[in-house]
Amino acid sequence: MLTVKASHTQYQNFVETFLEEFFIQNNQQITLFERSTIITKIWSADLTGIVPLIQSTYSKSNQGAPPKDAVALLRSLIIMAYCKETSISSWIKTLRSEPFYAILSGFIPACYSPFKAEGILADQIPGIGTFYDFMDRLIHKDKILYKSKLRKFKRKPSKKQKKNQKMNNSKSGVVERLVKRVLKYDNSKLSDRIESKMNSILKELFVMPSLSMGILGDPSKLNIAGDGTCMPSQASPYGKKVCDCKHKPGEHCNCYRKFTDPSASWGWDSFNEHYYYGHTYHGFTACDSFYSLPIHIKFVSAARHDSVTGVYELKELVDLYPEIDFYSIALDSAYDANAFYLLCMHYGINPIIDLNSRSSKPTSGREFVELNDNAIPHGKVCGHQLRNWGIVSKEYRHKWLFPVQCEHCKKCPMKSNQTYYTKTLDNPRYFTPILRGSKQWKSLYKRRSTTERCWDRINNDFHAENAIIYSVGRRITRVFLGAFCCFIDAWAKEKEVTLADIFPIFKKIAA
């Protein structure tokens, strides 16, 4: 049965005692000075709240060997991310060869005598399997995904997309249908996904304490931003043939193949303008935070459009944080759909979304039309009023036809069967709650870059993207470890702790 083996205060006493014994008493203070940054960061990070969040994944029986300290395992993985180590086996070697990292993680050093270790609350350094088993407990495994690794081979798309253009949705109107479904079943929560448990850990251990510290913003009026990032997989897109087909040269086998990462797919990297094989990670960050901290992360297929992902994740975000009232959400033009505006306003969130240039093209014949004081279109040349042809309710547009006189008029090229559109006052894209183009709208939209900075830190500073990882579960763990490190860095800057505060002997040296 999993329990909290040592409180955070007991962990601090353990670290102080063992670091002093191994380094200060042996005149190796230089090691502590060189690594003082990571010492002060981990020293203040209380991670004991992980135990009740993952307690259900452990056996309730007291028989057999007790489980390893979950707090120390999580702390060790966070330190591994700080050290930019991507291999668990290499990290185990580091823990056993360098007592510093073992002590800071909360483990008894490998060189310490087993007889002296009796009575100490810390565990011995665990093996590779223990770390992998713990990482599996941090995620919610999809039984369908892990049941079979066989699927059909899909080739890389040959048609390239345009610059800064996302992959198109497979079906038109999919966002509208999803929003209607979400609103219909608004009282029920979505089923747990593979990253659901990690989002709960992110909330309880990092987001809520940061809100109480005041570094995320006002929980009664929190501004957020969202965006996705490409996450290539190191697994092969070709898979491994398991069939006994014997084809002639030039023939292709259409049988199922075995894939290391069966959930990976081909996606379009709009920034680098090339296709990649992997997944897409979508996240929401707190706009009011100076540190660009994430509050929710979702893993989806690489082929999925951001607007589709945004519908699901916004629903999960609102359900996960009933304590927070979200004021606005800043997004790029990929989310520019009428249905998405309506979903945001349903949850009382002001949408700050850039207009999609492809969906905002001027109406044909615009240069030959002008509006009168009553906003009724007239022909510039002939002065005749356009014919009212009704309202397209789904598109929030008013349809007009050019007058019949255009058939016999040669002053302009317009004909009577041509259409002209104007926006209705209830159009959610153009007439937003916060007036589009106002100072407040521009100020909130500028904070959308917080999501890009957050992904930049997770991918580059903590090697979530470049790590050689084949399993989607390991990749998700790595991404969230980078998110945890972002919060720990913010805490360290808010509550400055020096090495002299931990080891009083350094105060005498400084004096």
N, C-alpha and C positions, 0 to 999 in steps of 0.2 A: 504494500500500500504506500502510495506516494505521500510524503509529508515534508514540511519545511524542516530541514535538518539543522540549519543555523540561521539565526536572524541576521539582518544586515549589520547590526552592531557587532555581533559575534564574528562575522566575516571580516570586518575592519580590524578587530583585535587579532585575528589570525594573520592577516596580511602584515600588520605592523610588527608582530612578533617574529614571523619567519623572515621577512625582508631584513629586519635588523640582525637576526642571527646569521643569515647567509651572506649579507653584503656589508653592513655597517661594522659588525664585529670582525670581519675579515678584511677591513680597510678597502672595500670595493664600492665606496660611495659614488664614484664616478659613473657606475652603471645606473644608479638610481637618478643621478642628475641628468644623464642622457635620455632616460626614459621617463622623465618626470611628467610629461604631458599625458601619456596614457595612464599613468598611475593616478593622477588627480581626476581624470575623467571617470575611470572605472570605480574609484573610491566612493564617489558620490552617487552612483547609479544603483538605486535599490530595485532589484529584480525579483524579489521574493514573491511578488504577485503572480508569477507564472505558474505556481503550484496549483492553486484552485482552478485555473483555466484549462489545464491539461490533465487534471486528476482523473477524469473519466476515462482516459485512454490507458490507464494502468489498472492492474488487477486489484480488487478490494481485499483479497486474501492476505493474511500475514505470514503465510507459509512460504518457504523458499528464501532465497537470498533477497535482501532488501534492494530496492532500485537505487541507482546512482542519484546523486544530488542534481535535480533538474535545474536549479538556479545556477550551479557551477557549470553545468554543461552549456546553458545559454550564454553565460558570461564568457566562457571560453570561445564559443563561436563568434561572439561580438569582437573579442580581442583578435581572433583570426582574421576577421574582416578588416580591422584596423591595420593589421600587419600585411594586408593584401595577399594573403595565402589562400589559394583556391583548392588545394588538395587536402583531404582529411588525413590521409596517411602521412603526408609530409608534416602536417600540423602535430600529429601524435609524436613524431620523431622530435619536433621542436620542443614540445612539452617535456619529453623525457630527457632531452639533452640540456635544456636551459631551465634551471629551477625558477627563474624569474617569472616566466609566463605561467608555469604551473601554479605558483603561489598566488599570482594575481588572479588566476581563474578560480581559485578556491580549492585546489588539489594539493595533496601532500607531495612534495618533490620525490622523484624516483630515487635519488641518492640518500634520502632520509631513512634512518634505521626503522624497520617495522616494529621493533620493540618500543622505541620512543614514540611511535605514532599512536599507541594505544591511549584511548581517552580523548583524542582529538576529533572534533566533529567533522572535519573534512574527509573526503574520500581519497583513495589512491587514484592515480591517473588512469582513466578508463581506456579500453581498447577501441579499435576502429568501428567494430560492430555496434558498440554502445552509442557512439555518436550518430551513426546512421539510423539506428533504431529511434533515437531521440528526435532526429530530424523528421522521421516518418510520423511521429506523434504530433508534431507541430502543424501538420497539414491534414486536411480532410480528403482522404483518398477517394477518387471516383472509381467505384467498383466496375463500371462499364469500361472505363479507360484502361484499368489495370487487368481486366479479365483476359484480354487478347491483344497481342501486339501485331496482328495480321490485318492488313488492309491493302487496297489496290494502289498501284503506283500511279502517281500523277506527275506529268511532266511540267517543267518550268514554262510559264506563259511566254509566248513569243512576242505579243503585242505590248509595247511599252506605253506607260501612261505619260501624261504631260508633266512639266515642272510644277512642283508643289500641288499635285493632284493626287487625291486618295483613290484607292481602288473602288470602283462603282459597286453599289449594292447589287446582289444577284436578282432581286425582284424590286420593281418600283412600288412605292407606297408602303414599304416594310416598316418604316419608322412610325407612320400613322397607325398601322395595325397594332404594332407593339404598344404604343401609348394607350390606345383604346383598351387593350387587354390589361395593362397595368392599372388603369383607372377603374376598370370593372372589378378587378380583384385587389383593390387597394388595401383592404383590411387584412389580407393574408400576406405572409412574408415569402420571399423566394426561397427555394430549396438551397441547402448549403452547397457551396462550391469548394474546390480544392484549396482556395486561399481564404475561406471564410474564418477558419480558426486563427489564422495569422492576423487577420484584420481585427479580431476580438482582442488578441494579445497587443496589437498596436494601440488599440483604443485604451485598454485598461492600464497598461504599463507605461505608456508614453503620452498619448494625446490628452487624457483627462488630467494627469499631473501637470502637464504643460499649460492647460487651461487655467488651473488653479494658480500657477505661477504668473499668468498674464502675458505669456510670450506668443500666444496664438491669436489673441484678439478678444473681443467681447462675445461670450457665448450666446447672448441674447440678440446679437446682430453681427453674425460672423459672415465675412466675405470669403468665397472660395473660388478656385480656378481649376480647370481640368484640361488634360491633354494626354495623348498616348505616345509611346515610344516603341521603336522596333527592337526586338530582342532575338537576334539570330541564334539558331541552335547548332551545336557542334555535331549533332547526329547527321548521318548520311541521308540525303533525300531520295536515294535510289533503293534503299532497303536491301534485304537479302532474300534471294529466291529459295523457296522451300518446296517447290513443285518438281515433278519429274518430267516436265514437258521437253520434248525433243523437236525443236523447230529447225527449219531450213534457214540458211543465211538470208537475212533481210526480214524475217518474220519476227513479230513481237509477242511476248508472253503476256497475257492479260490476267494471270492468276494472282492470288493474294501473295503478298510478300511480308516478311518480318521486318519491322522497323523498331529501332531503339527508342525513338520518340514518336509514337503513333499519333499524337495530337498536333504535331507540327504541320504547317502548310506553307504554301508560297504566298508571300505578301510583297507589296510595293513600298520601297523606301523612297518617299517623295523628295526628301532632302538630298540624298546621294544619287537619286535617279537610277536605281537598279532594283531587281527582285532579290529577295532574301528568303531563306527557308528557316522558319522558326515560329515565333509567337509575337503577340502585341501585348504590352503592359500599359494599362490605363490607370491614371491616378488623379486624385483630387488633393489640392494643397490649400493651406490657409493663406489667403492673400494679405491679411493684415500682419502676418508674421515677418519679422525682419530676417528670419533664418530660412524661409522657404521650406516649411516642414510639411510632409505628407500626412493626410488623415485617413486616406482610404486608397487601396491598390487593388486592381482587378486584372486577372489573366484571361486572355481570350485568344482566339485563332488569329493568325496573321492576315487572313483574307477578310476579316470582318471590318466593316466601316466604323469609324469612330462614333458616328451618330447613333448606330445600333447599340454599341457598347455603352454610350452615355445614358441611354434609357434604362438599361438594367442597373448600371452602377449608381445612378441617381436614386433609384428606388431602394437599393441596398444601403446607400449612405443615410437616407432619411430614416430608415428602419433601425439602423445601427446606432444612430445618435439622436434619440428622442430628447436628450438633455439640451441640445443645441438648436437654436433658431437661426437658420441660414437666411441671410439678407439678399445676397446677390451671387451669381455664378458667372465667371468670365470664361468664354470659350472662343475658339477660332471659327472660321467660316464652314468647317466640316459639319457643324451642328446646326447650320442655318436651315431649319425646317419648321413649318408652322406647328406641327404636332409637338415638337420638342419645346417650343415656346409655351404652348398650352400646358405641358407637363410641369414645367418650372413654375408657372403661375398657379397651378393647382396646389403645389406644395408651398406657396407663398414666397417663392424665390424669384428675385428680379433677374431676368436673363440679360446678360451683357454679351451679345454674340455678334461677331462681325458678319457682314452680308457676303454671301457667296456671289462672286462675279458672274458665274454661269447662270445663276437663278435670278439675277438682277439686271438683265439686259434691257435696255430701253425698248418700249413698244415700237413696232414698225410704223412709220408715218408720223413720228413724234414731231419732226420739224415742220409739219404742215398743220399742226393742231395747237390750239391755245385754250386755256380755261377762262371762263368768265368769273364774275364775282361769286356766283353760286356753285362754282367748281363743276360746271357743265362744259364739256368739250365742244368747241366750234372750229370750223375750218378757217385757217388764217387767210386764205386767198378769197374764198367765196363768202365766208361769214355764216354759212348755214350750220345749224345745230346738228350734231351727230345723233343717230337714232339709238334710243335706249333699248338694249337687247337683253336686259336682265342681269342678275348677279350670279357669279360662279362661287357658291358658298364654300366649297372645299378649298378653293384657292384664295378666298377673301378678295375677289376682284370684281369690278363692275365692267360688263362688256358693252361696247358701243359699236355700231356699224356706221360707216360713212354715208352721207345723204345720197338719195337717188340722183340728184343733180350732177353727181360726180361722173355719171356715165357719159354725159354730153358736154362735160367741161374739159377743156384742154389746158387750163391754167396750172394744174398740178397733176402728177401721175397717179393719184389715188383713185380707186374705183369703189362702187357702192357695196361690193361684197367683201371688202377688206374690213378688218376689225381693229379696234383700239381699246385698251384696257386702262382703267384707273383703280387705285387701291381704295378699299372700303375703310371706314374709320375704325373698324374692329380688327383690322389686319394686325396680328401679333408681331409680325416681322418688322414692320415699319413704325407702328405706333406702340412702342414698348412702355411699360410703367415708368421706367427712367428714360426720359426723352433721349432718343438716339442722337448722338453728336453734341449733347450738352457737356458742360464741364464735369459734372458728376459722372456721366457715362464714360467720358474719356479717361478720367482719373481711375475708375474701377477697371477699365479695360487694360490700362497700362500694367496692372498687377498680374495680368495673365502670364507674364514671363516667369512668375515664381515656379510654375510647374516645370518649365524647361530647365531652370536652374536646379530644381530638385532632382530631375532625372539625370542631369549632368553630373551631379555629385554621386548619385548611386551607381551610375555606370562607370565613371572614370576614377573617382576617389576610392571606391570600394569594390571595383572590378566585377560588377554584376553582369556586364555584357561580355567582357573579354575572357571571363573564366571558362575553362574547358570543362563544360558540364553537358551531359547527354540526357539526363532525366529532367522532365519538367518540374517534378517535385523539388529536386535539388536547386533548380534555377529560381523557383519561387522563394525558397528559403534564403537564397543568397540575396535576392532583391529586398526582402524584408529585413535582413540583417543590415543592409546598407541604410534602410529607412530608420532602423533603431539607432545606428551610429549618428545619423543626422540629429536626432533628438538629444543624444548624450553630449554631442558637441555643443548644442545650444544650452544645455543645462550647465556645462562647464564654463561657458562664457557669462552666464547669469550669476552663478555662484562660484566665484573664483576661490579655489583651494590651492594653496601652495604646498610644496614638499615639506616646508618647515611646520605647517599645521599638522601634518601626519606624524613626522618624526621630530620631536622637540630638540634633538641633538643638533639639528641643522641650524637652529636659531643661535646656538653658541658659535657655530662656524661662521655664520653671517656676521655676527657681532665682532 
